[in-house]
């Protein structure tokens, strides 16, 4: 593959910079940035500059800045097809930028979410079809697939000897449960992050489920139905959805945004959602929440099988680090489950080496070596390398990715719309 040219278009979220946390052999160090002059652009440049200036493995990016209005039109006019456009933020208008980039022959690596309204699903479908016709790739940045606990979760859920098969579950006792707690106040690359006002505009940014919740929906499909195309029109049924706010007082607002309150009194941020649905008859439930502050984002994922439950737990008892647990069902032989688990880990040794088993009596905890714990920010480079591999060999992009991105955004948008309709 010849040297690729990266273009960052209007970086309104820090994820755009994380794509450049590492250098890539097939990518030119010269990157074009098109954005309006403002705080978003300034923050992006500072983040990339810090990557270049760090003591440990500094990057060597060279940025060509095009600061001014009409960034999209100018990029399409000035840049050559075949370049890669990086998109992050500006969620309500992101699909237009993806559409235009693909139509003009650019590959696209776009952060979630691509859409906030279910009415825009046909636009995703048409854009992906056009990308296929043009021989280019538009790819969704799903970093959680590259977390080692997610990989182990997927392998174990799809091991009949350890897990059995998925139970159907019920609305009150789902077979698959996901919980994600994000923090409004957080630190990125060692620096406290100020949230732009747009972050709190749910019509432009999205609610919890339609934004960060896309990762949970993706993991349900990727873990529970691996390498399988999901038809959202026939295989998914929405059951229930709710929403509720996280409230910031005036001082908290100033700390998080660095600006004066929009109005006197408290601000209700509707970033929290619950959704219940079935996928091929399997009951799924998830909570997506935004707390004000905390040590870390946290994640819980539970898949219930006929032999055992496979769970990822993350929270204060686990020192805010995700861990994988195997909980044999009542009536199952603990010794047999342990033997099957050890056999599976032996099978995985060539790809995930050194994973051990801690026997906690009623359950098993996987002991994952630290060299597999690369952290959330490093996953952006892993996604990007996977994307470049697909550019090298477009036929290697799995056929199920297209229908499953539609299923994902159907669930994330319909869930919010159902919650809003309930009031």
C-alpha positions in Angstrom: 0.0 0.0 0.0 1.4 3.4 -1.0 1.7 6.2 1.6 -1.7 7.2 2.8 -2.7 10.8 3.4 -4.8 11.6 6.5 -7.3 14.4 6.6 -8.8 15.4 9.9 -12.1 17.2 9.3 -13.5 19.6 12.0 -12.2 17.6 15.1 -14.9 18.4 17.7 -14.0 15.5 20.0 -10.7 14.3 21.4 -11.0 10.9 19.8 -9.9 12.5 16.5 -6.5 13.2 18.1 -6.2 9.6 19.6 -6.0 8.2 16.0 -2.6 10.0 15.8 -1.3 8.8 19.2 1.0 6.5 17.2 2.7 6.6 13.8 1.8 4.1 11.0 4.2 2.7 8.5 1.8 3.1 5.5 0.8 6.7 6.5 2.4 9.9 5.5 3.4 12.1 8.6 1.9 15.1 6.8 -1.7 15.4 7.9 -4.2 18.0 6.6 -6.6 19.6 9.1 -9.7 21.4 8.0 -11.7 23.1 10.7 -13.2 26.5 11.8 -10.8 28.5 13.9 -11.9 28.0 17.5 -11.4 26.0 20.7 -12.0 22.6 19.2 -9.2 23.1 16.6 -6.9 24.5 19.2 -7.4 21.6 21.6 -6.9 19.1 18.8 -3.6 20.7 17.8 -2.4 20.8 21.5 -3.1 17.1 21.8 -1.2 16.1 18.7 1.6 18.4 19.7 1.8 16.6 23.1 2.2 13.3 21.2 5.1 14.7 19.3 6.7 16.1 22.4 6.4 13.2 24.8 9.5 11.6 26.1 8.5 8.0 25.4 8.1 7.1 21.7 7.3 10.6 20.4 5.3 10.9 17.2 6.5 13.0 14.2 3.3 14.4 12.8 3.4 17.4 10.5 0.1 19.3 10.4 -1.0 21.5 7.6 -3.8 23.7 9.0 -6.7 25.1 7.0 -8.6 27.2 9.5 -11.8 28.8 8.2 -15.5 28.4 7.5 -16.9 25.8 5.0 -14.3 23.2 6.0 -16.1 20.3 4.3 -16.5 22.2 1.0 -12.9 23.3 1.0 -11.6 19.8 1.8 -13.6 18.3 -1.0 -12.3 21.0 -3.4 -8.6 20.9 -2.4 -7.9 17.2 -1.5 -7.4 14.2 -3.7 -9.7 11.1 -3.7 -8.1 8.1 -2.0 -7.1 10.0 1.1 -8.5 9.0 4.5 -10.9 11.4 6.3 -11.0 11.2 10.1 -14.3 12.3 11.7 -15.1 12.7 15.4 -17.7 14.9 17.0 -20.5 17.0 15.4 -22.7 14.0 15.8 -25.9 15.4 14.4 -24.2 16.4 11.1 -21.7 13.5 10.9 -23.7 11.5 8.4 -23.6 14.4 5.9 -19.8 14.5 6.1 -19.6 10.8 5.7 -21.9 10.9 2.7 -20.0 13.7 1.0 -16.6 12.2 1.7 -17.5 8.9 0.2 -19.2 10.5 -2.8 -16.0 12.3 -3.6 -13.9 9.2 -3.3 -12.4 9.5 0.2 -12.1 6.6 2.6 -13.7 7.4 6.0 -12.7 6.4 9.5 -15.5 7.9 11.6 -16.0 7.8 15.4 -19.4 6.9 16.8 -22.2 7.8 16.5 -22.9 8.1 12.8 -26.5 9.1 13.2 -28.9 10.2 16.1 -32.2 9.6 14.3 -33.6 6.3 13.0 -34.9 8.2 10.0 -31.3 8.5 8.8 -30.7 4.7 8.6 -31.3 4.7 4.8 -28.5 7.3 4.5 -26.1 4.9 6.2 -27.2 2.1 3.9 -26.9 4.1 0.8 -23.5 5.4 1.8 -22.1 2.0 2.5 -23.5 0.7 -0.8 -21.8 3.6 -2.7 -18.6 2.9 -0.9 -18.8 -0.7 -2.2 -19.4 0.5 -5.7 -16.4 2.9 -5.5 -14.1 0.3 -3.9 -13.5 2.5 -0.8 -14.2 1.9 2.8 -16.2 3.7 5.5 -15.4 2.2 8.9 -16.9 2.8 12.4 -14.4 3.2 15.2 -15.4 0.4 17.7 -12.6 0.4 20.2 -14.2 -1.9 22.7 -13.7 -4.9 20.4 -9.9 -4.5 21.0 -10.1 -4.5 24.8 -8.6 -7.8 26.0 -11.5 -8.5 28.3 -13.9 -8.2 25.4 -11.8 -10.6 23.3 -11.8 -13.1 26.1 -15.5 -12.6 26.7 -16.2 -13.4 23.0 -14.0 -16.5 23.0 -15.6 -17.9 26.2 -19.2 -17.2 25.3 -18.6 -19.1 22.0 -17.0 -22.1 23.8 -19.8 -24.7 24.2 -17.8 -26.6 26.8 -17.4 -23.6 29.0 -20.6 -21.5 28.3 -23.0 -23.9 26.7 -25.5 -21.9 24.6 -27.2 -18.6 25.2 -30.3 -18.8 27.3 -33.4 -17.0 25.9 -33.9 -15.0 29.1 -36.8 -12.8 29.9 -37.4 -9.0 30.2 -36.8 -9.1 33.9 -33.9 -11.6 33.7 -32.2 -11.0 30.4 -29.8 -13.4 28.9 -27.5 -10.4 28.0 -27.0 -7.4 30.3 -24.8 -4.4 29.6 -24.1 -1.5 31.9 -21.8 1.5 31.1 -21.1 4.4 33.4 -19.2 7.3 31.8 -18.0 10.5 33.6 -18.8 14.0 32.6 -15.7 15.2 34.3 -12.6 13.3 33.1 -8.9 13.5 32.2 -7.6 12.7 28.7 -3.9 12.0 28.0 -3.2 13.3 31.5 -4.9 16.6 31.1 -8.3 17.6 32.6 -10.8 17.9 29.8 -13.3 20.8 29.3 -16.6 19.7 27.8 -17.8 22.0 25.0 -21.3 23.3 25.3 -22.3 21.1 22.3 -21.7 18.1 24.5 -24.8 18.9 26.6 -27.0 19.6 23.6 -28.7 16.1 23.2 -30.1 17.1 19.8 -26.6 17.6 18.5 -24.6 15.2 20.6 -27.1 12.5 21.4 -28.3 10.8 24.6 -26.3 8.1 26.3 -27.7 5.2 24.3 -27.4 7.0 20.9 -23.8 8.0 21.6 -21.6 5.9 23.9 -24.2 3.2 24.0 -23.4 2.2 20.4 -20.4 0.4 21.9 -22.6 -1.8 24.1 -25.0 -2.6 21.2 -22.0 -3.5 19.1 -20.6 -5.8 21.7 -23.9 -7.6 22.1 -23.8 -8.5 18.4 -20.0 -9.1 18.2 -19.8 -11.3 21.2 -23.2 -13.1 21.1 -23.6 -13.5 17.4 -20.0 -13.5 16.0 -19.4 -13.2 12.3 -23.2 -13.3 11.7 -25.2 -10.7 9.8 -28.2 -9.3 11.8 -31.3 -8.2 9.9 -32.7 -5.4 12.1 -36.0 -5.5 10.1 -36.8 -9.1 11.1 -34.5 -10.2 13.9 -34.8 -7.3 16.5 -37.8 -6.4 18.6 -37.8 -3.3 20.8 -39.5 -3.9 24.2 -39.0 -1.0 26.5 -36.9 2.2 27.0 -36.4 4.9 29.6 -34.4 8.1 30.1 -33.4 10.3 33.1 -31.1 13.3 33.7 -27.8 13.9 35.5 -28.1 17.2 37.3 -25.2 19.7 37.5 -25.3 22.7 39.8 -23.8 26.1 38.8 -20.4 25.4 40.3 -20.2 21.9 38.6 -21.1 23.5 35.3 -18.3 26.0 35.6 -15.8 23.3 36.4 -16.8 21.0 33.6 -17.3 23.6 30.8 -15.1 26.5 31.9 -18.0 28.8 31.2 -20.7 30.6 33.0 -24.1 28.7 33.4 -26.5 29.1 30.6 -29.2 30.0 33.1 -29.5 30.4 36.9 -30.0 27.1 38.8 -29.4 23.5 38.0 -28.9 22.0 34.6 -30.5 18.6 33.7 -28.4 16.7 31.2 -30.4 13.8 29.7 -27.5 11.4 29.1 -29.0 8.3 30.8 -30.9 5.6 29.1 -32.3 2.1 29.6 -33.3 -0.2 26.8 -34.8 -3.7 26.6 -35.0 -5.7 23.3 -34.7 -9.1 21.8 -32.3 -10.2 19.1 -33.3 -13.5 17.5 -35.5 -14.2 20.5 -32.6 -13.6 23.0 -33.5 -11.0 25.7 -31.1 -8.1 26.1 -31.1 -5.1 28.5 -28.7 -2.3 28.9 -28.2 0.8 31.1 -26.1 3.7 29.7 -25.3 6.3 32.3 -23.4 9.5 32.7 -22.3 10.3 36.3 -20.7 13.6 37.1 -17.3 12.5 38.2 -15.3 9.5 39.3 -12.0 7.7 39.1 -12.8 6.0 35.8 -15.5 5.0 33.3 -16.9 1.6 34.2 -18.4 -1.3 32.3 -20.4 -4.5 33.2 -21.3 -7.2 30.7 -23.1 -10.4 31.5 -23.9 -13.3 29.1 -26.0 -16.1 30.6 -25.5 -19.6 29.1 -26.8 -23.1 29.7 -23.5 -24.1 31.5 -22.3 -20.8 33.0 -22.4 -17.1 32.9 -19.4 -15.1 31.5 -19.1 -11.7 33.0 -17.0 -8.6 32.7 -17.1 -6.5 35.9 -15.4 -3.2 36.4 -15.8 -1.0 39.5 -14.3 0.0 42.8 -14.0 -3.6 44.1 -11.9 -4.4 41.0 -9.8 -1.2 41.2 -11.6 0.2 38.2 -10.0 -2.4 35.9 -12.3 -4.7 33.9 -12.0 -8.4 34.8 -13.5 -11.5 33.4 -15.4 -13.9 35.6 -16.8 -17.4 34.8 -19.7 -18.4 37.0 -20.8 -22.0 36.7 -24.6 -22.6 36.9 -26.1 -24.4 39.8 -26.0 -28.1 39.1 -22.9 -27.9 36.8 -19.7 -29.6 37.8 -17.2 -26.9 38.9 -14.3 -29.3 38.1 -15.7 -29.8 34.5 -16.1 -26.1 33.9 -12.6 -25.4 35.2 -11.1 -28.1 32.9 -13.0 -26.8 29.9 -11.9 -23.3 30.8 -8.2 -24.3 31.0 -8.5 -26.1 27.7 -9.9 -23.0 26.1 -7.1 -20.8 27.5 -4.5 -23.3 26.3 -6.1 -23.0 22.8 -5.8 -19.2 23.0 -2.2 -19.2 24.3 -0.7 -18.2 20.9 -2.9 -15.0 20.7 -3.5 -14.1 24.4 -0.6 -15.6 26.3 -0.2 -16.1 30.0 -3.9 -15.9 31.1 -4.4 -17.8 34.4 -7.3 -19.0 36.5 -8.0 -17.9 40.0 -10.5 -20.2 41.8 -12.9 -18.2 44.0 -15.0 -21.1 45.1 -18.2 -20.4 43.4 -16.6 -18.7 40.4 -13.4 -18.3 38.4 -11.5 -15.1 37.8 -9.1 -14.8 34.9 -5.7 -13.5 35.7 -4.7 -11.4 32.7 -1.0 -10.3 32.4 -0.4 -6.6 32.5 1.1 -6.5 29.0 -2.4 -7.2 27.6 -3.8 -4.1 29.4 -3.0 -1.4 26.9 -5.8 1.0 27.9 -8.7 2.7 26.1 -6.6 5.3 24.3 -4.3 2.7 22.7 -7.3 0.9 21.2 -7.7 3.8 18.7 -4.4 2.8 17.1 -5.5 -0.8 17.0 -8.8 0.1 15.3 -6.8 2.3 12.8 -4.4 -0.5 12.0 -7.3 -2.8 11.3 -8.8 -0.1 9.1 -5.6 0.2 7.1 -5.5 -3.6 6.7 -8.9 -3.4 5.1 -7.7 -0.6 2.8 -4.8 -2.9 1.7 -7.3 -5.8 1.0 -10.9 -4.5 0.7 -12.2 -8.0 0.2 -11.1 -8.8 3.8 -13.7 -6.5 5.3 -16.3 -8.9 6.7 -19.6 -9.0 4.8 -21.5 -8.9 8.2 -20.1 -5.4 9.1 -22.6 -3.6 6.8 -25.9 -5.2 8.1 -24.6 -5.1 11.6 -23.8 -1.3 11.6 -27.4 -0.8 10.5 -28.7 -3.0 13.3 -26.5 -1.2 15.8 -27.8 2.3 14.8 -31.4 1.0 14.6 -31.2 0.0 18.2 -29.3 3.0 19.5 -31.7 5.5 17.8 -35.0 3.6 18.3 -34.2 3.1 22.0 -33.9 6.8 22.5 -36.9 7.6 20.4 -39.0 5.1 22.4 -37.8 6.6 25.7 -38.7 10.2 24.6 -42.1 9.1 23.4 -42.8 7.6 26.8 -42.0 11.0 28.4 
